[in-house]
């Protein structure tokens, strides 16, 4: 698990897409919003015979700061998919961000 700060061209609206399109995607990506923070993220899964790789990528905004995250896990069984979010949230909580 690594956290980066302000490294994303998407976050800075420096992509080939219109600002309106980026704003729409950012709204869709909101998975949790509290008075203290907002998490925007997306899950994914590259399925394979051996289970594949699951991921959870996004960023957390708190106190006018932004923390980017990417969690990748080996998925051995479908029940492992929920761990993508649980592990990420645990890391963010341990860092004092949640």
N, C-alpha and C positions, 0 to 999 in steps of 0.2 A: 504494500500500500504506500503510495507516494502522494503528497499533496503539493500542488503547484499554485502559485499566486499570479493571476493576470497574465497567463501565457496563451490564451486562446484567441485566435483571430475571429472565431464565431462570437465569442463573448464581447469583443471590442467592435463588433459590426464591421469587420474588415474582410468580408467575404464577397463573392460575386453576386450574392442575392440581395434583393431590395431590403431596406430597413423594415418595411412592413412584413415581409416574409419572415425575417429573422425574429421580429417581435411576436409573430404568431407562433412560431416554433418554440420560443422561450416560454410563452404562456402555456402551451401544451405540455411542456416538459416539467411543469411544477408538480412535484409529488408530495410536497409538504410545505406549508407556509404558516408560520406563527408570528407573533409580534416581534420575536427575537431573531428569526432567521427564515430563509427560504432555501429549499433544496430543489434543484432542477436536475433531472437524471433520466437515464434510459437503460433498460436491461437488454441483454442479448444472449443468444445461445447458438453456437456453431455445433450442431448435432453431428455425431459420428457413432460408429458401431460401439466404440468403447465409452460413450457418454459425451465426449466433446468438451468444449470450454464454454463456460458461462461468464458473463461480465456485467458490471454495473458501472456506468460512467456518468459523470455530471459535475456539478459544482454547488457549493453552499455559499450563500451570501449572508454575512453577519457583520454588524457594526461597520458598514461601509467597506468591508474587506471581502475578498472572494477566494475560496479555497476549492481547487479542482481535485477530483479524485477519479481513479480507475481501479476497479477491483476485478481480477480475473481468477477464476477457479476451475479446477478440473471437475467436471460433472460426471459422476459415476452412476447415479440414479436420479430420477426426476425429483425426488425429495431434496436433493442437494441444491436445487435452483433457488430456494428461499434463502440459502446461506449468503448469496451475493449481497443482498440488502442488509441482512443481520450483521455480517462481518463489517461492512462499510459503516453502518450506524454505530457499531461498537467502537470502531477506530475514531470516528468523529466525536463520540461521547468521551473517549479517553483523552482526546486532545482538548476537551473543554469547549467544543463548538456546538454541542447540543445541550 
